[in-house]
Amino acid sequence: GAVEGVTATTPITGLHYVAVGAGRVPVRWSPVHGDDAEDLAVQSLARLVALLRRYEDPSFGYLSRARVKFSENLEGDYDHLARVAEWRHG
């Protein structure tokens, strides 16, 4: 009932994996192939929950930039703490 015009018995005709990131292509849509849409949804939710739990772990470090050497010259709020300028030319 959360989406107007869609009921619990409305058949699923396709699924897409949506990758969201900070790369050159910030959003990518890829079709997901499989026989059982419910299994694919359960697996996707489990992977999302695992990722969110990892982010909640205080021992998990965060990167100011994932690939400093290949990133464009964009100044971030935390680049000075990560010593980005020093690593950029390495």
N, CA, C and O of each residue as an XYZ file, in Angstrom:
360
protein
N       0.786     -1.197      0.000
C       0.000      0.000      0.000
C       0.832      1.266      0.000
O       0.275      2.363      0.054
N       2.152      1.147     -0.059
C       2.999      2.346      0.010
C       3.085      3.074     -1.332
O       3.383      4.267     -1.370
N       2.827      2.366     -2.426
C       2.913      2.975     -3.748
C       1.529      2.934     -4.382
O       0.933      1.867     -4.525
N       1.031      4.089     -4.757
C      -0.298      4.181     -5.348
C      -0.388      3.345     -6.621
O       0.472      3.433     -7.497
N      -1.435      2.536     -6.711
C      -1.655      1.716     -7.893
C      -0.912      0.396     -7.888
O      -1.021     -0.370     -8.845
N      -0.160      0.110     -6.839
C       0.579     -1.150     -6.741
C       0.088     -1.899     -5.517
O       0.096     -1.370     -4.405
N      -0.336     -3.126     -5.732
C      -0.822     -3.956     -4.625
C       0.177     -5.069     -4.345
O       1.152     -5.245     -5.076
N      -0.077     -5.815     -3.279
C       0.806     -6.931     -2.909
C       0.805     -8.021     -3.971
O       1.737     -8.824     -4.027
N      -0.212     -8.065     -4.806
C      -0.293     -9.113     -5.830
C       0.162     -8.628     -7.207
O       0.105     -9.386     -8.175
N       0.612     -7.378     -7.307
C       1.113     -6.873     -8.579
C       2.405     -7.616     -8.920
O       3.336     -7.639     -8.115
N       2.469     -8.229    -10.117
C       3.684     -8.989    -10.455
C       4.881     -8.058    -10.685
O       4.738     -6.956    -11.216
N       6.047     -8.522    -10.276
C       7.292     -7.784    -10.499
C       7.795     -8.167    -11.873
O       7.999     -9.347    -12.161
N       7.995     -7.173    -12.722
C       8.428     -7.460    -14.091
C       9.920     -7.271    -14.293
O      10.457     -7.635    -15.339
N      10.594     -6.705    -13.303
C      12.037     -6.538    -13.423
C      12.616     -5.848    -12.209
O      11.935     -5.099    -11.509
N      13.880     -6.113    -11.977
C      14.611     -5.473    -10.890
C      15.857     -4.817    -11.460
O      16.430     -5.287    -12.442
N      16.265     -3.725    -10.832
C      17.508     -3.056    -11.202
C      18.343     -2.848     -9.949
O      17.825     -2.529     -8.878
N      19.642     -3.034    -10.107
C      20.593     -2.712     -9.060
C      21.008     -1.270     -9.302
O      21.422     -0.920    -10.407
N      20.901     -0.435     -8.282
C      21.268      0.972     -8.408
C      22.528      1.196     -7.577
O      22.503      1.119     -6.348
N      23.622      1.473     -8.268
C      24.893      1.739     -7.600
C      25.044      3.247     -7.463
O      24.997      3.977     -8.453
N      25.225      3.703     -6.245
C      25.380      5.129     -5.970
C      26.764      5.332     -5.384
O      27.119      4.695     -4.393
N      27.544      6.211     -5.986
C      28.899      6.431     -5.506
C      29.385      7.821     -5.839
O      28.615      8.685     -6.257
N      30.664      8.023     -5.648
C      31.261      9.333     -5.879
C      32.203      9.316     -7.070
O      33.041     10.207     -7.208
N      32.079      8.332     -7.919
C      32.963      8.227     -9.069
C      32.532      9.117    -10.213
O      31.708     10.016    -10.041
N      33.091      8.863    -11.376
C      32.752      9.674    -12.554
C      31.288      9.513    -12.937
O      30.665     10.456    -13.424
N      30.743      8.331    -12.721
C      29.321      8.093    -12.950
C      28.697      7.883    -11.573
O      28.790      6.789    -11.017
N      28.061      8.914    -11.017
C      27.589      8.816     -9.631
C      26.445      7.824     -9.422
O      26.287      7.298     -8.321
N      25.647      7.559    -10.454
C      24.538      6.610    -10.320
C      24.527      5.702    -11.539
O      24.518      6.175    -12.675
N      24.529      4.390    -11.297
C      24.455      3.397    -12.382
C      23.282      2.472    -12.126
O      23.124      1.964    -11.015
N      22.458      2.248    -13.137
C      21.342      1.308    -13.060
C      21.719      0.076    -13.860
O      22.085      0.186    -15.031
N      21.633     -1.100    -13.242
C      21.939     -2.348    -13.933
C      20.801     -3.329    -13.715
O      20.364     -3.524    -12.581
N      20.311     -3.951    -14.787
C      19.247     -4.943    -14.595
C      19.769     -6.139    -13.814
O      20.919     -6.547    -13.973
N      18.914     -6.692    -12.973
C      19.243     -7.874    -12.186
C      18.497     -9.041    -12.790
O      17.286     -8.977    -12.999
N      19.225    -10.111    -13.071
C      18.609    -11.289    -13.671
C      18.540    -12.395    -12.637
O      19.498    -12.634    -11.901
N      17.418    -13.057    -12.589
C      17.241    -14.154    -11.653
C      15.818    -14.661    -11.740
O      14.924    -13.977    -12.237
N      15.627    -15.859    -11.252
C      14.304    -16.470    -11.352
C      13.357    -16.011    -10.261
O      12.145    -15.963    -10.472
N      13.888    -15.677     -9.109
C      13.024    -15.391     -7.970
C      13.276    -13.986     -7.446
O      14.277    -13.733     -6.775
N      12.362    -13.075     -7.758
C      12.528    -11.679     -7.356
C      12.576    -11.542     -5.840
O      13.308    -10.699     -5.323
N      11.810    -12.356     -5.118
C      11.806    -12.260     -3.659
C      13.170    -12.634     -3.090
O      13.660    -11.964     -2.181
N      13.788    -13.685     -3.605
C      15.128    -14.063     -3.138
C      16.146    -12.962     -3.413
O      16.994    -12.666     -2.571
N      16.058    -12.354     -4.609
C      16.979    -11.265     -4.940
C      16.780    -10.086     -3.997
O      17.752     -9.464     -3.569
N      15.533     -9.774     -3.672
C      15.255     -8.666     -2.756
C      15.788     -8.965     -1.360
O      16.352     -8.086     -0.709
N      15.612    -10.201     -0.899
C      16.104    -10.594      0.428
C      17.627    -10.500      0.472
O      18.188    -10.002      1.448
N      18.294    -10.971     -0.571
C      19.756    -10.902     -0.621
C      20.236     -9.451     -0.639
O      21.201     -9.106      0.043
N      19.569     -8.608     -1.410
C      19.961     -7.195     -1.480
C      19.788     -6.512     -0.140
O      20.653     -5.743      0.281
N      18.684     -6.782      0.535
C      18.453     -6.186      1.845
C      19.505     -6.658      2.846
O      19.995     -5.862      3.647
N      19.852     -7.926      2.809
C      20.870     -8.459      3.720
C      22.215     -7.780      3.482
O      22.924     -7.462      4.436
N      22.569     -7.558      2.226
C      23.842     -6.886      1.912
C      23.822     -5.433      2.379
O      24.827     -4.928      2.879
N      22.681     -4.758      2.218
C      22.566     -3.379      2.682
C      22.693     -3.304      4.201
O      23.403     -2.444      4.722
N      22.014     -4.193      4.911
C      22.081     -4.211      6.376
C      23.512     -4.475      6.837
O      23.978     -3.846      7.787
N      24.212     -5.396      6.179
C      25.604     -5.690      6.534
C      26.487     -4.455      6.325
O      27.357     -4.173      7.149
N      26.271     -3.725      5.239
C      27.053     -2.522      4.977
C      26.768     -1.452      6.028
O      27.692     -0.808      6.525
N      25.499     -1.263      6.366
C      25.151     -0.258      7.376
C      25.725     -0.622      8.742
O      26.154      0.256      9.490
N      25.735     -1.901      9.066
C      26.339     -2.328     10.336
C      27.836     -2.047     10.351
O      28.398     -1.693     11.388
N      28.477     -2.205      9.201
C      29.906     -1.907      9.122
C      30.139     -0.419      9.365
O      31.085     -0.039     10.055
N      29.286      0.411      8.801
C      29.419      1.856      9.009
C      29.190      2.242     10.468
O      29.738      3.239     10.939
N      28.392      1.467     11.178
C      28.148      1.747     12.602
C      29.330      1.363     13.491
O      29.418      1.824     14.629
N      30.225      0.538     12.996
C      31.365      0.055     13.771
C      32.381      1.189     13.959
O      32.958      1.660     12.979
N      32.605      1.630     15.192
C      33.530      2.744     15.419
C      34.980      2.430     15.046
O      35.786      3.348     14.890
N      35.321      1.152     14.901
C      36.698      0.813     14.521
C      36.907      0.869     13.008
O      38.032      0.732     12.527
N      35.827      1.069     12.266
C      35.909      1.152     10.806
C      36.266      2.577     10.409
O      35.523      3.507     10.722
N      37.378      2.760      9.733
C      37.802      4.092      9.325
C      37.103      4.548      8.054
O      36.686      3.733      7.231
N      36.985      5.825      7.913
C      36.374      6.408      6.733
C      37.445      7.114      5.914
O      38.352      7.735      6.468
N      37.335      7.018      4.612
C      38.278      7.657      3.714
C      37.742      9.021      3.296
O      36.551      9.163      3.021
N      38.608     10.018      3.248
C      38.160     11.305      2.714
C      38.015     11.203      1.200
O      37.187     11.886      0.597
N      38.821     10.353      0.601
C      38.743     10.048     -0.828
C      39.181      8.613     -1.025
O      40.159      8.171     -0.422
N      38.473      7.889     -1.857
C      38.785      6.472     -2.033
C      40.057      6.261     -2.854
O      40.829      5.350     -2.556
N      40.291      7.076     -3.874
C      41.455      6.900     -4.743
C      42.130      8.250     -4.940
O      41.957      8.901     -5.971
N      42.894      8.658     -3.950
C      43.498      9.992     -3.937
C      44.315     10.252     -5.190
O      44.203     11.320     -5.792
N      45.122      9.305     -5.583
C      46.029      9.507     -6.712
C      45.271      9.804     -8.005
O      45.770     10.527     -8.867
N      44.060      9.243     -8.140
C      43.308      9.389     -9.379
C      42.162     10.383     -9.284
O      41.449     10.592    -10.266
N      41.972     10.992     -8.135
C      40.853     11.920     -7.974
C      41.190     13.276     -8.577
O      42.354     13.647     -8.725
N      40.141     13.994     -8.916
C      40.314     15.330     -9.467
C      40.724     16.284     -8.348
O      40.663     15.936     -7.169
N      41.130     17.453     -8.719
C      41.571     18.431     -7.732
C      40.361     19.142     -7.130
O      40.108     20.306     -7.439
N      39.622     18.454     -6.281
C      38.479     19.012     -5.586
C      38.817     19.072     -4.113
O      39.262     18.083     -3.531
N      38.614     20.203     -3.521
C      38.939     20.357     -2.112
C      37.784     19.870     -1.254
O      36.648     20.316     -1.419
N      38.072     18.956     -0.339
C      37.078     18.456      0.585
C      37.308     19.009      1.976
O      38.405     19.467      2.296
N      36.292     18.969      2.790
C      36.371     19.516      4.146
C      37.423     18.826      5.016
O      37.957     19.439      5.940
N      37.725     17.564      4.730
C      38.617     16.803      5.606
C      39.930     16.418      4.926
O      40.696     15.620      5.465
N      40.190     16.976      3.757
C      41.413     16.633      3.033
C      42.671     16.989      3.806
O      43.666     16.270      3.719
N      42.650     18.076      4.557
C      43.840     18.459      5.317
C      44.147     17.434      6.408
O      45.311     17.228      6.751
N      43.115     16.790      6.957
C      43.337     15.766      7.982
C      43.880     14.476      7.376
O      44.652     13.756      8.010
N      43.475     14.196      6.160
C      43.923     12.975      5.489
C      45.231     13.172      4.739
O      45.755     12.231      4.143
N      45.753     14.375      4.765
C      47.013     14.717      4.096
C      46.931     14.414      2.600
O      47.855     13.855      2.009
N      45.790     14.801      1.999
C      45.537     14.518      0.584
C      46.587     15.132     -0.309
O      47.067     14.470     -1.229
N      46.957     16.363     -0.074
C      47.959     17.022     -0.933
C      49.274     16.255     -0.933
O      49.941     16.147     -1.962
N      49.637     15.729      0.218
C      50.890     14.971      0.335
C      50.823     13.667     -0.452
O      51.805     13.279     -1.085
N      49.677     12.986     -0.422
C      49.533     11.707     -1.082
C      49.243     11.832     -2.578
O      49.510     10.909     -3.347
N      48.699     12.967     -2.980
C      48.295     13.161     -4.370
C      49.485     13.033     -5.311
O      49.332     12.540     -6.428
N      50.645     13.460     -4.890
C      51.810     13.494     -5.772
C      52.713     12.278     -5.592
O      53.800     12.222     -6.167
N      52.272     11.306     -4.798
C      53.099     10.143     -4.492
C      53.172      9.100     -5.537
O      53.849      8.088     -5.353
